Amino acid sequence: MRKKKSGKLSIIPLGGLGEIGKNMNVFQYGDDIVILDCGLAFPDEDMLGIDLVIPDMTYVFENRDKVRAVVLTHGHEDHIGALSYLLREIDVPVYGTKLPLGLVEGRLKENRVAKYNLVPVQPGDVITAGVFKVGFIQTNHSIPDACGLYIQSPVGTVVHTGDFKIDHTPVDGKIIDFHKFAELGNKGVLVLMSDSTNAERPGHTGSEREVAVSLDEEFQQADGRIIMATFSSNVSRLQQAMLAAAKYNRKVAVLGRSMANVTAIAQDLGYITAPEGMLIGTEELKNYPDNQILILTTGSQGEPMAGLSRMASNTHRSISINPGDTVLIAATPIPGNEKSVSKTIDSLLMLGAHVVYERAAGIHVSGHASQDDLQLMLNLTKPKFFIPVHGEYRMLKQHGKIAEALGIPSENIFIGDNGQVFEFTRETGRLAGKVTAGRVYVDGLGVGDIGNIVIRDRKQLAEEGVLIVVITLDKQSGTVLSGPDLVSRGFVYVRDSSGMMQEATNRVKGVLNRCEARHITDWASIKTQVREALGKYLYEKTGRRPMVLPIIMEA
Amino acid sequence: MRKKKSGKLSIIPLGGLGEIGKNMNVFQYGDDIVILDCGLAFPDEDMLGIDLVIPDMTYVFENRDKVRAVVLTHGHEDHIGALSYLLREIDVPVYGTKLPLGLVEGRLKENRVAKYNLVPVQPGDVITAGVFKVGFIQTNHSIPDACGLYIQSPVGTVVHTGDFKIDHTPVDGKIIDFHKFAELGNKGVLVLMSDSTNAERPGHTGSEREVAVSLDEEFQQADGRIIMATFSSNVSRLQQAMLAAAKYNRKVAVLGRSMANVTAIAQDLGYITAPEGMLIGTEELKNYPDNQILILTTGSQGEPMAGLSRMASNTHRSISINPGDTVLIAATPIPGNEKSVSKTIDSLLMLGAHVVYERAAGIHVSGHASQDDLQLMLNLTKPKFFIPVHGEYRMLKQHGKIAEALGIPSENIFIGDNGQVFEFTRETGRLAGKVTAGRVYVDGLGVGDIGNIVIRDRKQLAEEGVLIVVITLDKQSGTVLSGPDLVSRGFVYVRDSSGMMQEATNRVKGVLNRCEARHITDWASIKTQVREALGKYLYEKTGRRPMVLPIIMEA
């Protein structure tokens, strides 16, 4: 018999609410914490110079002694990419299926995390972590080995779908485990947390198998090289490309470190199968005629440093695009990337390639459930409470409406943002305050050392440039020994602006003279006056407001 | 009888090929030039700090004595927005229908262009400009008074569609003049230049009238304020909103300078009609209940400074969003703006508004012809030669394929880029070299003073920030009098990095000592060595490459 407990279950998403990216959830009951996923996000364009964004893990670090386990739903970066930063701080076992763990291990080694404990599980397995039991359920997604999880707590069961779609004909043959979701629904689900990415999209998401049909057509028609770009993490798409290559007798070269790594790991673990000798190195490409070549590469988002982008701009180290090449872009642009993808396509077309991209062809399908599928998940699991996750606010909101239309009372549907504590008993659910949450910027080697001030400065520098004014003052008398010297970057082309720069120098001299006359020797005041006088003059002349940076030296 | 001429017609697009924006075309025959449109483009995100982009008009300025006329197709910024910059340099009459000229005049006054000669015409009119005759043909677009033009030259007739769609039920009742296009086709069209914006979109573009139906539904359901965002230049959409407001008895406040200007001009000229007393000022809004209010504003693209974006971020001067407000976003995001639009929607939803946006509703239709419409235009005009215009390269390419499928020989279809000279005789057409063309950046008051070096500097500043190293040397001995002082912006948060900054200072001292020991006094060498030593150290410590800017003073 189950022991009666009077405690409360807290669910605290630290990422993934109001955004697509850096998914991370804390499940806490008393002194036990389980963490579900630990992902990264890619920076918005206004996060100048930032490489990666990870969740603010303050809450986890403050409660480090309570953390019993990390459990992973699947191997995409937005679910596993911040694990290095967590495992550097906390020693905790990480449970997941083989492929995500393989990808995690690759990344941990790269980031030189010495100590870790990765525990492989299979769909169907249940692990124990403190007071919790966590079960893994087969789902479908654009990467194999994706799982939904159910977390059994003393007050009831939570189902978290992970990223999922409903694919009746998945490439690996492993159909989402409807029966388990149904069984859980029958036994009683306290809370459902479900993927909202496509909550705005009507209907059912197509099968990965549809891609196979379109790919087959393209392979059949192509009589030159085929170059296919996709996400390196889209293992299903890579596998399909391999199958098509095998059928049409093409050798396959995988370009780029990330894609080569993922392919190697997925192949080692049996998630990608390729006939002996089909995979070749880039240097071997010259030994085969064009119609026996498939090149797999990244750059489906127009990322400037990725393989396809470099080919498009004719700056790739080893591959040049020729007329007769067929380029398949097997991914949809992520919001924000449309323009760079479009530029890549234009450049490839200009080089004479036949380019097959989203609008024109079925070589990409979404990895996320659409509205009909989301309804099915809600109806199978029949949750008492519902938390839409993994989506921008409007997607969460839309997912909430879907649930409401299926009869879940609106007061049992919780839409929150990162850091929100959702608190449940056996009977009740409520919003119970917030914990620290947010973005931590990773820039180069620095984690969290870049804050809003630095970003704000970068923004001003980016928009208007900088004008530096250097003055050397005499230590004793405070009179000007040298300068003012003006140096600018990103403001105007100085060679064409010598008149203005001369006049700007005169303005600074005027300020210095006035300061001297009034016996103002306080550096802060002098700097302020220089900044104001120059700012005003430059705005009149140019309509721009560069960052004016007075530097006073003493000699 | 037509005089036999042996000359050649050159068509030179200076903008609009390989891009959506800054449309401008030169038609030249001997010593006569006619310019068709003179538009601006909005900067790409990698053009840091740039306000506007205009075509490089070098060719026009070099041939200023030959320019007989500017003719305008319609009043959108990407067709008229660079006229101020042209008319400041060249005194030439500008022909167009009433609305575009009204909008041009407003802009010329704003930009303080003193001298101009705007000549109003009507669809059906023909004007003479040197050897050319230019006729205006009624078309449909998302702004009234849009025209296609036909340019009669001694070697034959060129038809330029302008931006067009085929709308059988336009809001102003003026259907595109099929008959004129057909008549020209029957008489013989040498060259067709046609709008390629939607060449990738199958089918027929819907009527503006469809928007009316969707708007009506929204107005019927809304019981609070309605706030509608669209482009200020979308006069048709503004007119529809006014009609709906009149029907449902709402007062209308038009926010923002640009939209208020356009509305005033369009109303003066009779393109927007509003019942007496319907338009009110923002300050009068408080006198009416919420269900009698319509607010028209900009910000449909999530532009940070526009009305709707400010409301979404709760920083608008006079309007706060309340639960119960209905927000209609009556425009599709332009590629590159998806993310900011998405943020605006999320913020509005969080404030409790009911938000109706693209995916969910029919409150926007495109202003550009789709594939079926483009076929109709090609078949009506039956051109000997075809130049797809107004589009990214892939759209031009696709439009070329459409023409080819209709029987135009591929060698008679010319896809070029800006500056390309397309040369025609009565019988022949060919690519005949290139003239100077490209982008001129407008930043603040400066036109063309920002070049690639400044942009490159801004990019580095934006990504990594700047570290300034100032040293004062003794004029006689060359020994260090003061410094090195290090100042950084946008690099690291200095307060948290004092150790690194101290060590960086030491490294600079080391360089200076070594230079002194080796009697290196050449400033350029010292600067290079400082830059290299610091760059290396900082990259090791942070993985970042800030701009290192050594400044040497002498005292």
Chai-1 contact restraints between the chains, C-beta under 6 A:
chainA,res_idxA,chainB,res_idxB,connection_type,confidence,min_distance_angstrom,max_distance_angstrom,comment,restraint_id
A,L48,B,A462,contact,1.0,0.0,6.0,A-B,restraint_1
A,G49,B,E463,contact,1.0,0.0,6.0,A-B,restraint_2
A,G49,B,E464,contact,1.0,0.0,6.0,A-B,restraint_3
A,E200,B,R359,contact,1.0,0.0,6.0,A-B,restraint_4
A,P335,B,E338,contact,1.0,0.0,6.0,A-B,restraint_5
A,P335,B,K339,contact,1.0,0.0,6.0,A-B,restraint_6
A,P335,B,S342,contact,1.0,0.0,6.0,A-B,restraint_7
A,G336,B,K339,contact,1.0,0.0,6.0,A-B,restraint_8
A,E338,B,P335,contact,1.0,0.0,6.0,A-B,restraint_9
A,K339,B,P335,contact,1.0,0.0,6.0,A-B,restraint_10
A,K339,B,G336,contact,1.0,0.0,6.0,A-B,restraint_11
A,S342,B,P335,contact,1.0,0.0,6.0,A-B,restraint_12
A,I345,B,R394,contact,1.0,0.0,6.0,A-B,restraint_13
A,D346,B,E392,contact,1.0,0.0,6.0,A-B,restraint_14
A,D346,B,Y393,contact,1.0,0.0,6.0,A-B,restraint_15
A,D346,B,R394,contact,1.0,0.0,6.0,A-B,restraint_16
A,L349,B,Y393,contact,1.0,0.0,6.0,A-B,restraint_17
A,L349,B,R394,contact,1.0,0.0,6.0,A-B,restraint_18
A,L349,B,K397,contact,1.0,0.0,6.0,A-B,restraint_19
A,M350,B,Y393,contact,1.0,0.0,6.0,A-B,restraint_20
A,R359,B,E200,contact,1.0,0.0,6.0,A-B,restraint_21
A,E392,B,D346,contact,1.0,0.0,6.0,A-B,restraint_22
A,Y393,B,D346,contact,1.0,0.0,6.0,A-B,restraint_23
A,Y393,B,L349,contact,1.0,0.0,6.0,A-B,restraint_24
A,Y393,B,M350,contact,1.0,0.0,6.0,A-B,restraint_25
A,R394,B,I345,contact,1.0,0.0,6.0,A-B,restraint_26
A,R394,B,D346,contact,1.0,0.0,6.0,A-B,restraint_27
A,R394,B,L349,contact,1.0,0.0,6.0,A-B,restraint_28
A,K397,B,L349,contact,1.0,0.0,6.0,A-B,restraint_29
A,G444,B,T542,contact,1.0,0.0,6.0,A-B,restraint_30
A,G444,B,G543,contact,1.0,0.0,6.0,A-B,restraint_31
A,G444,B,R544,contact,1.0,0.0,6.0,A-B,restraint_32
A,L445,B,T542,contact,1.0,0.0,6.0,A-B,restraint_33
A,L445,B,G543,contact,1.0,0.0,6.0,A-B,restraint_34
A,G446,B,T542,contact,1.0,0.0,6.0,A-B,restraint_35
A,D449,B,V492,contact,1.0,0.0,6.0,A-B,restraint_36
A,D449,B,D496,contact,1.0,0.0,6.0,A-B,restraint_37
A,G451,B,Y493,contact,1.0,0.0,6.0,A-B,restraint_38
A,V454,B,G490,contact,1.0,0.0,6.0,A-B,restraint_39
A,V454,B,Y493,contact,1.0,0.0,6.0,A-B,restraint_40
A,D457,B,R489,contact,1.0,0.0,6.0,A-B,restraint_41
A,D457,B,G490,contact,1.0,0.0,6.0,A-B,restraint_42
A,R458,B,A462,contact,1.0,0.0,6.0,A-B,restraint_43
A,R458,B,G465,contact,1.0,0.0,6.0,A-B,restraint_44
A,R458,B,G490,contact,1.0,0.0,6.0,A-B,restraint_45
A,L461,B,L461,contact,1.0,0.0,6.0,A-B,restraint_46
A,L461,B,G490,contact,1.0,0.0,6.0,A-B,restraint_47
A,A462,B,L48,contact,1.0,0.0,6.0,A-B,restraint_48
A,A462,B,R458,contact,1.0,0.0,6.0,A-B,restraint_49
A,A462,B,A462,contact,1.0,0.0,6.0,A-B,restraint_50
A,E463,B,G49,contact,1.0,0.0,6.0,A-B,restraint_51
A,E464,B,G49,contact,1.0,0.0,6.0,A-B,restraint_52
A,G465,B,R458,contact,1.0,0.0,6.0,A-B,restraint_53
A,I468,B,I468,contact,1.0,0.0,6.0,A-B,restraint_54
A,V470,B,V470,contact,1.0,0.0,6.0,A-B,restraint_55
A,V470,B,I551,contact,1.0,0.0,6.0,A-B,restraint_56
A,V470,B,M553,contact,1.0,0.0,6.0,A-B,restraint_57
A,T472,B,T472,contact,1.0,0.0,6.0,A-B,restraint_58
A,T472,B,M553,contact,1.0,0.0,6.0,A-B,restraint_59
A,T472,B,A555,contact,1.0,0.0,6.0,A-B,restraint_60
A,L481,B,A555,contact,1.0,0.0,6.0,A-B,restraint_61
A,S482,B,M553,contact,1.0,0.0,6.0,A-B,restraint_62
A,S482,B,E554,contact,1.0,0.0,6.0,A-B,restraint_63
A,S482,B,A555,contact,1.0,0.0,6.0,A-B,restraint_64
A,G483,B,M553,contact,1.0,0.0,6.0,A-B,restraint_65
A,V487,B,I551,contact,1.0,0.0,6.0,A-B,restraint_66
A,R489,B,D457,contact,1.0,0.0,6.0,A-B,restraint_67
A,G490,B,V454,contact,1.0,0.0,6.0,A-B,restraint_68
A,G490,B,D457,contact,1.0,0.0,6.0,A-B,restraint_69
A,G490,B,R458,contact,1.0,0.0,6.0,A-B,restraint_70
A,G490,B,L461,contact,1.0,0.0,6.0,A-B,restraint_71
A,V492,B,D449,contact,1.0,0.0,6.0,A-B,restraint_72
A,Y493,B,G451,contact,1.0,0.0,6.0,A-B,restraint_73
A,Y493,B,V454,contact,1.0,0.0,6.0,A-B,restraint_74
A,D496,B,D449,contact,1.0,0.0,6.0,A-B,restraint_75
A,T542,B,G444,contact,1.0,0.0,6.0,A-B,restraint_76
A,T542,B,L445,contact,1.0,0.0,6.0,A-B,restraint_77
A,T542,B,G446,contact,1.0,0.0,6.0,A-B,restraint_78
A,G543,B,G444,contact,1.0,0.0,6.0,A-B,restraint_79
A,G543,B,L445,contact,1.0,0.0,6.0,A-B,restraint_80
A,R544,B,G444,contact,1.0,0.0,6.0,A-B,restraint_81
A,I551,B,V470,contact,1.0,0.0,6.0,A-B,restraint_82
A,I551,B,V487,contact,1.0,0.0,6.0,A-B,restraint_83
A,M553,B,V470,contact,1.0,0.0,6.0,A-B,restraint_84
A,M553,B,T472,contact,1.0,0.0,6.0,A-B,restraint_85
A,M553,B,S482,contact,1.0,0.0,6.0,A-B,restraint_86
A,M553,B,G483,contact,1.0,0.0,6.0,A-B,restraint_87
A,E554,B,S482,contact,1.0,0.0,6.0,A-B,restraint_88
A,A555,B,T472,contact,1.0,0.0,6.0,A-B,restraint_89
A,A555,B,L481,contact,1.0,0.0,6.0,A-B,restraint_90
A,A555,B,S482,contact,1.0,0.0,6.0,A-B,restraint_91
A,A555,B,A555,contact,1.0,0.0,6.0,A-B,restraint_92
